[in-house]
């Protein structure tokens, strides 16, 4: 089983990446874990062109997403919104038509320096899943005041740490269950390529 973590911040030394590293380290050794950091893999602004340098950057990301059984998507909250890096990546996911996230579970994580963190989760539930066809796990994680919660690479608040571990366990079970859906012959992207 492979879980891909997407660190949605395009800032260097981001709190989102620190949260991503922490969460990735919480999965057991039997899991294959990969991290896609959108700061390290800067996708050009999506513009519908069919060729160009974007293919060299997108190709490795697409391969990681394609081979995943589930995802943890970590977004900072900037001005009450999820990150522009994730928004841009979802255009690539949708428009390249390989359905790399389709019918795979996603654990959503919102990160904020202040009291926020809920808006990115709400937005990713509302619009992120439409054409990517990803399935939102009902168990996510909001980390407000991240610099007080994540100290020296560890979550120091018991309730947040317990919620993180629980949410990851639920994600793994959804990943196992949704494999049956992906392996079935019911999926018809030719007729139903866009979500509702």
ZADO-1210 file (C-alpha; in nm, 4 decimals, padded with zeros to 6 digits):
<atoms>
<atom x="00.0000" y="00.0000" z="00.0000" code="UNK" pos="1"/>
<atom x="00.1276" y="00.3433" z="-00.0973" code="UNK" pos="2"/>
<atom x="00.0229" y="00.6752" z="00.0531" code="UNK" pos="3"/>
<atom x="00.1368" y="00.9962" z="-00.1162" code="UNK" pos="4"/>
<atom x="00.1559" y="01.3127" z="00.0903" code="UNK" pos="5"/>
<atom x="00.1174" y="01.6410" z="-00.0978" code="UNK" pos="6"/>
<atom x="00.2659" y="01.9415" z="00.0802" code="UNK" pos="7"/>
<atom x="00.0688" y="02.2225" z="-00.0792" code="UNK" pos="8"/>
<atom x="00.2760" y="02.5212" z="00.0253" code="UNK" pos="9"/>
<atom x="00.4966" y="02.6881" z="-00.2336" code="UNK" pos="10"/>
<atom x="00.7049" y="02.8542" z="00.0376" code="UNK" pos="11"/>
<atom x="01.0430" y="02.7282" z="00.1486" code="UNK" pos="12"/>
<atom x="01.0684" y="02.6184" z="00.5122" code="UNK" pos="13"/>
<atom x="00.6895" y="02.6037" z="00.5327" code="UNK" pos="14"/>
<atom x="00.4898" y="02.4854" z="00.8298" code="UNK" pos="15"/>
<atom x="00.2855" y="02.2707" z="00.5908" code="UNK" pos="16"/>
<atom x="00.5958" y="02.0752" z="00.4961" code="UNK" pos="17"/>
<atom x="00.6840" y="02.0266" z="00.8638" code="UNK" pos="18"/>
<atom x="00.3328" y="01.8921" z="00.9275" code="UNK" pos="19"/>
<atom x="00.3651" y="01.6698" z="00.6193" code="UNK" pos="20"/>
<atom x="00.6939" y="01.5250" z="00.7437" code="UNK" pos="21"/>
<atom x="00.5439" y="01.4574" z="01.0860" code="UNK" pos="22"/>
<atom x="00.2354" y="01.2821" z="00.9446" code="UNK" pos="23"/>
<atom x="00.4371" y="01.0773" z="00.6962" code="UNK" pos="24"/>
<atom x="00.6496" y="00.9527" z="00.9845" code="UNK" pos="25"/>
<atom x="00.3397" y="00.8289" z="01.1694" code="UNK" pos="26"/>
<atom x="00.2558" y="00.5550" z="00.9192" code="UNK" pos="27"/>
<atom x="00.3895" y="00.2087" z="00.9898" code="UNK" pos="28"/>
<atom x="00.6907" y="00.0671" z="00.8111" code="UNK" pos="29"/>
<atom x="00.4757" y="-00.1667" z="00.6010" code="UNK" pos="30"/>
<atom x="00.3484" y="00.1353" z="00.4052" code="UNK" pos="31"/>
<atom x="00.5238" y="00.2920" z="00.1137" code="UNK" pos="32"/>
<atom x="00.5254" y="00.6667" z="00.1752" code="UNK" pos="33"/>
<atom x="00.6157" y="00.9372" z="-00.0752" code="UNK" pos="34"/>
<atom x="00.6073" y="01.3138" z="-00.0401" code="UNK" pos="35"/>
<atom x="00.5334" y="01.5540" z="-00.3235" code="UNK" pos="36"/>
<atom x="00.6386" y="01.9012" z="-00.2126" code="UNK" pos="37"/>
<atom x="00.4936" y="02.1705" z="-00.4377" code="UNK" pos="38"/>
<atom x="00.7694" y="02.4083" z="-00.3312" code="UNK" pos="39"/>
<atom x="01.0341" y="02.1669" z="-00.4603" code="UNK" pos="40"/>
<atom x="00.8319" y="02.0714" z="-00.7698" code="UNK" pos="41"/>
<atom x="00.7108" y="02.4069" z="-00.8954" code="UNK" pos="42"/>
<atom x="00.4541" y="02.3511" z="-01.1654" code="UNK" pos="43"/>
<atom x="00.4159" y="02.6357" z="-01.4142" code="UNK" pos="44"/>
<atom x="00.0787" y="02.8072" z="-01.4065" code="UNK" pos="45"/>
<atom x="-00.1514" y="02.5752" z="-01.5974" code="UNK" pos="46"/>
<atom x="-00.2407" y="02.7220" z="-01.9368" code="UNK" pos="47"/>
<atom x="-00.3762" y="02.4324" z="-02.1486" code="UNK" pos="48"/>
<atom x="-00.0637" y="02.4090" z="-02.3674" code="UNK" pos="49"/>
<atom x="00.0108" y="02.0598" z="-02.4916" code="UNK" pos="50"/>
<atom x="00.3872" y="02.0801" z="-02.4782" code="UNK" pos="51"/>
<atom x="00.6541" y="02.2641" z="-02.2903" code="UNK" pos="52"/>
<atom x="00.8735" y="02.2404" z="-01.9830" code="UNK" pos="53"/>
<atom x="00.5764" y="02.1586" z="-01.7580" code="UNK" pos="54"/>
<atom x="00.5896" y="01.7963" z="-01.8733" code="UNK" pos="55"/>
<atom x="00.9312" y="01.7448" z="-01.7100" code="UNK" pos="56"/>
<atom x="00.7955" y="01.8677" z="-01.3762" code="UNK" pos="57"/>
<atom x="00.4478" y="01.7161" z="-01.4001" code="UNK" pos="58"/>
<atom x="00.5578" y="01.3704" z="-01.5198" code="UNK" pos="59"/>
<atom x="00.7205" y="01.2562" z="-01.1922" code="UNK" pos="60"/>
<atom x="00.4348" y="01.4037" z="-00.9858" code="UNK" pos="61"/>
<atom x="00.1779" y="01.2331" z="-01.2064" code="UNK" pos="62"/>
<atom x="00.3584" y="00.8988" z="-01.1687" code="UNK" pos="63"/>
<atom x="00.3581" y="00.9275" z="-00.7883" code="UNK" pos="64"/>
<atom x="-00.0123" y="01.0151" z="-00.7844" code="UNK" pos="65"/>
<atom x="-00.0967" y="00.7362" z="-01.0281" code="UNK" pos="66"/>
<atom x="00.0746" y="00.4690" z="-00.8183" code="UNK" pos="67"/>
<atom x="-00.0805" y="00.5837" z="-00.4887" code="UNK" pos="68"/>
<atom x="-00.3606" y="00.4075" z="-00.3043" code="UNK" pos="69"/>
<atom x="-00.4452" y="00.7178" z="-00.1018" code="UNK" pos="70"/>
<atom x="-00.3372" y="01.0733" z="-00.0294" code="UNK" pos="71"/>
<atom x="-00.2810" y="01.3174" z="00.2510" code="UNK" pos="72"/>
<atom x="-00.3167" y="01.6708" z="00.1158" code="UNK" pos="73"/>
<atom x="-00.1748" y="01.9392" z="00.3441" code="UNK" pos="74"/>
<atom x="-00.2667" y="02.2989" z="00.2701" code="UNK" pos="75"/>
<atom x="-00.1723" y="02.6189" z="00.4439" code="UNK" pos="76"/>
<atom x="-00.4484" y="02.8707" z="00.4933" code="UNK" pos="77"/>
<atom x="-00.3576" y="03.1909" z="00.3181" code="UNK" pos="78"/>
<atom x="-00.6095" y="03.4749" z="00.3341" code="UNK" pos="79"/>
<atom x="-00.8851" y="03.2240" z="00.4115" code="UNK" pos="80"/>
<atom x="-00.8061" y="03.0072" z="00.1091" code="UNK" pos="81"/>
<atom x="-00.6250" y="02.6859" z="00.0240" code="UNK" pos="82"/>
<atom x="-00.2911" y="02.7185" z="-00.1486" code="UNK" pos="83"/>
<atom x="-00.2434" y="02.8360" z="-00.5040" code="UNK" pos="84"/>
<atom x="00.0029" y="02.5505" z="-00.5565" code="UNK" pos="85"/>
<atom x="-00.2672" y="02.2917" z="-00.4894" code="UNK" pos="86"/>
<atom x="-00.5199" y="02.4778" z="-00.7009" code="UNK" pos="87"/>
<atom x="-00.2736" y="02.4776" z="-00.9896" code="UNK" pos="88"/>
<atom x="-00.1865" y="02.1087" z="-00.9384" code="UNK" pos="89"/>
<atom x="-00.5534" y="02.0118" z="-00.9518" code="UNK" pos="90"/>
<atom x="-00.5768" y="02.1720" z="-01.2967" code="UNK" pos="91"/>
<atom x="-00.3001" y="01.9362" z="-01.4115" code="UNK" pos="92"/>
<atom x="-00.4690" y="01.6388" z="-01.2416" code="UNK" pos="93"/>
<atom x="-00.7974" y="01.7176" z="-01.4175" code="UNK" pos="94"/>
<atom x="-00.6786" y="01.8267" z="-01.7582" code="UNK" pos="95"/>
<atom x="-00.4220" y="01.5541" z="-01.8259" code="UNK" pos="96"/>
<atom x="-00.7151" y="01.3062" z="-01.8171" code="UNK" pos="97"/>
<atom x="-00.5232" y="01.0207" z="-01.6549" code="UNK" pos="98"/>
<atom x="-00.7512" y="01.0270" z="-01.3484" code="UNK" pos="99"/>
<atom x="-00.4532" y="00.9813" z="-01.1176" code="UNK" pos="100"/>
<atom x="-00.6514" y="01.0625" z="-00.8020" code="UNK" pos="101"/>
<atom x="-00.9862" y="00.9176" z="-00.9036" code="UNK" pos="102"/>
<atom x="-01.1663" y="00.6960" z="-00.6542" code="UNK" pos="103"/>
<atom x="-00.8805" y="00.7173" z="-00.4072" code="UNK" pos="104"/>
<atom x="-00.9256" y="00.8529" z="-00.0547" code="UNK" pos="105"/>
<atom x="-00.7830" y="01.1865" z="00.0510" code="UNK" pos="106"/>
<atom x="-00.7212" y="01.2971" z="00.4077" code="UNK" pos="107"/>
<atom x="-00.7373" y="01.6772" z="00.4129" code="UNK" pos="108"/>
<atom x="-00.5181" y="01.8789" z="00.6487" code="UNK" pos="109"/>
<atom x="-00.5493" y="02.2539" z="00.7035" code="UNK" pos="110"/>
<atom x="-00.2586" y="02.4399" z="00.8623" code="UNK" pos="111"/>
<atom x="-00.2596" y="02.7900" z="01.0080" code="UNK" pos="112"/>
<atom x="-00.0234" y="03.0094" z="01.2092" code="UNK" pos="113"/>
<atom x="-00.3305" y="03.1658" z="01.3675" code="UNK" pos="114"/>
<atom x="-00.6732" y="03.0298" z="01.4597" code="UNK" pos="115"/>
<atom x="-00.7552" y="02.9167" z="01.1046" code="UNK" pos="116"/>
<atom x="-00.7079" y="02.5953" z="00.9150" code="UNK" pos="117"/>
<atom x="-01.0740" y="02.5105" z="00.8542" code="UNK" pos="118"/>
<atom x="-01.1207" y="02.7056" z="00.5306" code="UNK" pos="119"/>
<atom x="-00.8730" y="02.5047" z="00.3201" code="UNK" pos="120"/>
<atom x="-01.0438" y="02.1837" z="00.4296" code="UNK" pos="121"/>
<atom x="-01.3906" y="02.3169" z="00.3441" code="UNK" pos="122"/>
<atom x="-01.2744" y="02.4452" z="00.0053" code="UNK" pos="123"/>
<atom x="-01.0921" y="02.1235" z="-00.0836" code="UNK" pos="124"/>
<atom x="-01.4068" y="01.9289" z="00.0036" code="UNK" pos="125"/>
<atom x="-01.6257" y="02.1608" z="-00.2019" code="UNK" pos="126"/>
<atom x="-01.4221" y="02.2124" z="-00.5167" code="UNK" pos="127"/>
<atom x="-01.1105" y="01.9974" z="-00.5058" code="UNK" pos="128"/>
<atom x="-01.2934" y="01.6686" z="-00.5536" code="UNK" pos="129"/>
<atom x="-01.5186" y="01.7686" z="-00.8441" code="UNK" pos="130"/>
<atom x="-01.3168" y="01.6685" z="-01.1488" code="UNK" pos="131"/>
<atom x="-01.0315" y="01.4921" z="-00.9728" code="UNK" pos="132"/>
<atom x="-01.2874" y="01.2358" z="-00.8503" code="UNK" pos="133"/>
<atom x="-01.0973" y="01.1910" z="-00.5255" code="UNK" pos="134"/>
<atom x="-01.2948" y="01.0684" z="-00.2269" code="UNK" pos="135"/>
<atom x="-01.2697" y="01.2810" z="00.0866" code="UNK" pos="136"/>
<atom x="-01.2154" y="01.0859" z="00.4044" code="UNK" pos="137"/>
<atom x="-01.4533" y="01.2041" z="00.6757" code="UNK" pos="138"/>
<atom x="-01.1542" y="01.2211" z="00.9096" code="UNK" pos="139"/>
<atom x="-00.9198" y="01.5115" z="00.8469" code="UNK" pos="140"/>
<atom x="-00.7022" y="01.7340" z="01.0562" code="UNK" pos="141"/>
<atom x="-00.6975" y="02.1054" z="01.1338" code="UNK" pos="142"/>
<atom x="-00.3867" y="02.2461" z="01.2946" code="UNK" pos="143"/>
<atom x="-00.4338" y="02.5987" z="01.4238" code="UNK" pos="144"/>
<atom x="-00.1471" y="02.7861" z="01.5903" code="UNK" pos="145"/>
<atom x="00.0846" y="02.5382" z="01.4239" code="UNK" pos="146"/>
<atom x="00.4029" y="02.6756" z="01.5824" code="UNK" pos="147"/>
<atom x="00.2619" y="02.5982" z="01.9264" code="UNK" pos="148"/>
<atom x="00.1256" y="02.2564" z="01.8259" code="UNK" pos="149"/>
<atom x="00.4227" y="02.1268" z="01.6230" code="UNK" pos="150"/>
<atom x="00.7451" y="02.1790" z="01.8181" code="UNK" pos="151"/>
<atom x="01.0804" y="02.0340" z="01.7074" code="UNK" pos="152"/>
<atom x="00.9077" y="01.8085" z="01.4558" code="UNK" pos="153"/>
<atom x="00.6590" y="01.6601" z="01.7045" code="UNK" pos="154"/>
<atom x="00.2946" y="01.7377" z="01.7771" code="UNK" pos="155"/>
<atom x="00.2928" y="01.8267" z="02.1461" code="UNK" pos="156"/>
<atom x="-00.0843" y="01.8595" z="02.1930" code="UNK" pos="157"/>
<atom x="-00.2345" y="01.5228" z="02.2882" code="UNK" pos="158"/>
<atom x="-00.5740" y="01.5725" z="02.1223" code="UNK" pos="159"/>
<atom x="-00.4199" y="01.6831" z="01.7935" code="UNK" pos="160"/>
<atom x="-00.1704" y="01.3943" z="01.7941" code="UNK" pos="161"/>
<atom x="-00.4492" y="01.1432" z="01.8651" code="UNK" pos="162"/>
<atom x="-00.6675" y="01.2931" z="01.5892" code="UNK" pos="163"/>
<atom x="-00.3763" y="01.2729" z="01.3442" code="UNK" pos="164"/>
<atom x="-00.3119" y="00.9052" z="01.4190" code="UNK" pos="165"/>
<atom x="-00.6814" y="00.8179" z="01.4047" code="UNK" pos="166"/>
<atom x="-00.7310" y="01.0034" z="01.0740" code="UNK" pos="167"/>
<atom x="-00.4350" y="00.8228" z="00.9168" code="UNK" pos="168"/>
<atom x="-00.5714" y="00.4836" z="01.0269" code="UNK" pos="169"/>
<atom x="-00.9103" y="00.5636" z="00.8744" code="UNK" pos="170"/>
<atom x="-00.7425" y="00.6776" z="00.5511" code="UNK" pos="171"/>
<atom x="-00.5585" y="00.3449" z="00.5193" code="UNK" pos="172"/>
<atom x="-00.8837" y="00.1502" z="00.5615" code="UNK" pos="173"/>
<atom x="-01.0547" y="00.3648" z="00.2974" code="UNK" pos="174"/>
<atom x="-00.7604" y="00.3025" z="00.0649" code="UNK" pos="175"/>
<atom x="-00.8063" y="-00.0727" z="00.1029" code="UNK" pos="176"/>
<atom x="-01.1818" y="-00.0526" z="00.0484" code="UNK" pos="177"/>
<atom x="-01.1740" y="00.1797" z="-00.2537" code="UNK" pos="178"/>
<atom x="-00.9349" y="-00.0483" z="-00.4413" code="UNK" pos="179"/>
<atom x="-01.2385" y="-00.2664" z="-00.5125" code="UNK" pos="180"/>
<atom x="-01.4137" y="00.0286" z="-00.6737" code="UNK" pos="181"/>
<atom x="-01.1134" y="00.1125" z="-00.8919" code="UNK" pos="182"/>
<atom x="-01.0730" y="-00.2519" z="-00.9942" code="UNK" pos="183"/>
<atom x="-01.4397" y="-00.2854" z="-01.0917" code="UNK" pos="184"/>
<atom x="-01.5603" y="-00.2274" z="-01.4451" code="UNK" pos="185"/>
<atom x="-01.8224" y="00.0272" z="-01.3395" code="UNK" pos="186"/>
<atom x="-01.6064" y="00.3408" z="-01.3828" code="UNK" pos="187"/>
<atom x="-01.6867" y="00.5239" z="-01.7081" code="UNK" pos="188"/>
<atom x="-01.4733" y="00.8350" z="-01.7518" code="UNK" pos="189"/>
<atom x="-01.5596" y="00.8627" z="-02.1218" code="UNK" pos="190"/>
<atom x="-01.9229" y="00.9269" z="-02.0445" code="UNK" pos="191"/>
<atom x="-01.8883" y="01.0772" z="-01.6960" code="UNK" pos="192"/>
<atom x="-01.5507" y="01.2538" z="-01.7011" code="UNK" pos="193"/>
<atom x="-01.6673" y="01.5533" z="-01.5006" code="UNK" pos="194"/>
<atom x="-01.7897" y="01.5356" z="-01.1465" code="UNK" pos="195"/>
<atom x="-02.1086" y="01.7014" z="-01.0310" code="UNK" pos="196"/>
</atoms>
